[in-house]
Amino acid sequence: MNRQILLAARPVGFPKDSDFKLVESPMPDPEEGQILVRSIYLSVDPYMRGRMNDVKSYAPPVQIGGVMGGGVVAKVVKSNNPQFKEGDIVEGTFGWQDYAVSSGQGVRKIDPGLAPISTALGVLGMPGLTAYFGLLAITNPQPGETVVVSGAAGAVGALVGQIARIKDCRAIGIAGADDKISYLNDELGFDGAFNYKTVSDYYEKLRELCPKGIDVYFDNVGGAITDAVFRLINTRARISICGQISQYNLEKPEMAPRIILTVLLTRQARAEGFLVFQFADRYPEGLRQMAQWLKEGKLKYKEDIEHGLENTPRAFMAMLQGRNMGKQLVKVADE
Ligand SMILES: NC(=O)c1ccc[n+]([C@@H]2O[C@H](COP(=O)([O-])OP(=O)(O)OC[C@H]3O[C@@H](n4cnc5c(N)ncnc54)[C@H](OP(=O)(O)O)[C@@H]3O)[C@@H](O)[C@H]2O)c1
């Protein structure tokens, strides 16, 4: 039998256990041209919260009763597709389930000799590519510039700060726990960081940490943190809008200051939203460079691993609450 986690109900506000349902279903059988894979690591990501809503977006929502989608590192257990053989380790959008069939389209073969295979969902996968292109292609940071990143201890944010350091920038992080701040400052070499859950005046704290203002802002969170950053934006600053996680579980959108005149126009700053997929034709370049920096010890990464398919909703909700340090994964089978 296969086990699957379905969307049982559309969450109102923050998701809860009853929004998900674990079911058993017959084992899928691959047809001609298809592969059968067994999941090893599942990724839980903030974007999945958006897919649970019935709204028009850049990707269709998960249907009620549908399998929760998501990136997975898996092993090919049966292949009717000449491009894959049994035992291959692959990464694809197989969803929250033990087994899946796939045509092989959009499925990437992973070299287990390069790095632990779980990294295909983190530093050498979608979050790594998001950090790489969202920082370098959108903001073109220059040596000596001050780069601020919010959501700084997460899968994307921790890499953004380190890439900023590789580019000889000052990296300042904002995250929601003291151990995350120590990790950024002591282990990842950030030039400064603060805990937005214990600091009350974000603007004053940022002024202290960024005495020359902010040249680049990588925004993962939005909300009041971002409002404070905007007040310190320098002339010709670049703002990369990656995510707005502080807004994902709100039932009503928050009001925000009007920044078009005061920040974008008068300071000639540029804010640009992006989706990592827009760089798909450059993924090989991004993965090559991230793997190189990893090998050279210039990039470090952390993974937070929950165990058991049945605990995937819990891991997802814990990640939304900030209980993860680095990339949140769920291990569902041995390698
Ligand atoms: N544009 C793209 O193509 C793209 C691709 C991937 C990810 N993203 C976005 O990038 C961001 C980071 O994703 P990730 O995968 O790296 O997740 P992550 O940072 O590993 O995990 C999410 C983190 O968000 C923080 N958070 C939760 N609620 C918050 C709030 N109200 N205010 C501030 N921080 C809050 C928590 O850390 P704290 O303890 O610090 O609160 C939590 O650990 C998300 O916004 C995501 O949607 C965008």
The ligand as an SDF file (V2000), in Angstrom:
LIG
                    3D

 48 52  0  0  0  0  0  0  0  0999 V2000
   10.3500   33.7740   -4.6750 N   0  0  0  0  0  0  0  0  0  0  0  0
   10.6540   32.4980   -4.7180 C   0  0  0  0  0  0  0  0  0  0  0  0
   10.8220   31.8860   -5.7820 O   0  0  0  0  0  0  0  0  0  0  0  0
   10.8070   31.7680   -3.4240 C   0  0  0  0  0  0  0  0  0  0  0  0
   11.3730   30.4740   -3.3870 C   0  0  0  0  0  0  0  0  0  0  0  0
   11.5610   29.8630   -2.1150 C   0  0  0  0  0  0  0  0  0  0  0  0
   11.1680   30.5240   -0.9650 C   0  0  0  0  0  0  0  0  0  0  0  0
   10.5820   31.7560   -1.0720 N   0  0  0  0  0  0  0  0  0  0  0  0
   10.1850   32.5020    0.1320 C   0  0  0  0  0  0  0  0  0  0  0  0
   11.3430   32.6820    0.8960 O   0  0  0  0  0  0  0  0  0  0  0  0
   11.0030   32.7720    2.2750 C   0  0  0  0  0  0  0  0  0  0  0  0
   11.8630   31.7820    3.0680 C   0  0  0  0  0  0  0  0  0  0  0  0
   11.5610   30.4580    2.6410 O   0  0  0  0  0  0  0  0  0  0  0  0
   12.3810   29.2200    3.2500 P   0  0  0  0  0  0  0  0  0  0  0  0
   12.0100   28.0350    2.4530 O   0  0  0  0  0  0  0  0  0  0  0  0
   13.8050   29.6070    3.3820 O   0  0  0  0  0  0  0  0  0  0  0  0
   11.7250   29.0690    4.6860 O   0  0  0  0  0  0  0  0  0  0  0  0
   12.4860   29.1400    6.0990 P   0  0  0  0  0  0  0  0  0  0  0  0
   13.0400   30.5270    6.2230 O   0  0  0  0  0  0  0  0  0  0  0  0
   13.3930   28.0000    6.2260 O   0  0  0  0  0  0  0  0  0  0  0  0
   11.2750   28.9480    7.1260 O   0  0  0  0  0  0  0  0  0  0  0  0
   10.3270   29.9300    7.3190 C   0  0  0  0  0  0  0  0  0  0  0  0
   10.7840   30.9280    8.4060 C   0  0  0  0  0  0  0  0  0  0  0  0
    9.9680   32.0850    8.3530 O   0  0  0  0  0  0  0  0  0  0  0  0
   10.0620   32.7450    9.5870 C   0  0  0  0  0  0  0  0  0  0  0  0
    8.7710   33.3390    9.9310 N   0  0  0  0  0  0  0  0  0  0  0  0
    7.5910   32.7080   10.1540 C   0  0  0  0  0  0  0  0  0  0  0  0
    6.6290   33.6060   10.4600 N   0  0  0  0  0  0  0  0  0  0  0  0
    7.2230   34.8200   10.4500 C   0  0  0  0  0  0  0  0  0  0  0  0
    6.7550   36.1500   10.7030 C   0  0  0  0  0  0  0  0  0  0  0  0
    5.4730   36.4040   11.0120 N   0  0  0  0  0  0  0  0  0  0  0  0
    7.6340   37.1650   10.6160 N   0  0  0  0  0  0  0  0  0  0  0  0
    8.9260   36.9290   10.2920 C   0  0  0  0  0  0  0  0  0  0  0  0
    9.4330   35.6950   10.0420 N   0  0  0  0  0  0  0  0  0  0  0  0
    8.5780   34.6630   10.1120 C   0  0  0  0  0  0  0  0  0  0  0  0
   10.4810   31.7030   10.6200 C   0  0  0  0  0  0  0  0  0  0  0  0
   11.7510   32.0530   11.1460 O   0  0  0  0  0  0  0  0  0  0  0  0
   11.9130   33.0800   12.4010 P   0  0  0  0  0  0  0  0  0  0  0  0
   12.2580   32.2370   13.5740 O   0  0  0  0  0  0  0  0  0  0  0  0
   13.0290   33.9550   11.9610 O   0  0  0  0  0  0  0  0  0  0  0  0
   10.5980   33.7860   12.5690 O   0  0  0  0  0  0  0  0  0  0  0  0
   10.6080   30.4140    9.8110 C   0  0  0  0  0  0  0  0  0  0  0  0
   11.6930   29.6250   10.2110 O   0  0  0  0  0  0  0  0  0  0  0  0
    9.5110   32.5130    2.3570 C   0  0  0  0  0  0  0  0  0  0  0  0
    8.8290   33.7510    2.3990 O   0  0  0  0  0  0  0  0  0  0  0  0
    9.2110   31.8150    1.0560 C   0  0  0  0  0  0  0  0  0  0  0  0
    7.8640   31.9780    0.6650 O   0  0  0  0  0  0  0  0  0  0  0  0
   10.4080   32.3690   -2.2620 C   0  0  0  0  0  0  0  0  0  0  0  0
  1  2  1  0
  2  3  2  0
  2  4  1  0
  4  5  1  0
  4 48  2  0
  5  6  2  0
  6  7  1  0
  7  8  2  0
  8  9  1  0
  8 48  1  0
  9 10  1  0
  9 46  1  0
 10 11  1  0
 11 12  1  0
 11 44  1  0
 12 13  1  0
 13 14  1  0
 14 15  2  0
 14 16  1  0
 14 17  1  0
 17 18  1  0
 18 19  2  0
 18 20  1  0
 18 21  1  0
 21 22  1  0
 22 23  1  0
 23 24  1  0
 23 42  1  0
 24 25  1  0
 25 26  1  0
 25 36  1  0
 26 27  1  0
 26 35  1  0
 27 28  2  0
 28 29  1  0
 29 30  1  0
 29 35  2  0
 30 31  1  0
 30 32  2  0
 32 33  1  0
 33 34  2  0
 34 35  1  0
 36 37  1  0
 36 42  1  0
 37 38  1  0
 38 39  2  0
 38 40  1  0
 38 41  1  0
 42 43  1  0
 44 45  1  0
 44 46  1  0
 46 47  1  0
M  CHG  2   8   1  16  -1
M  END
$$$$
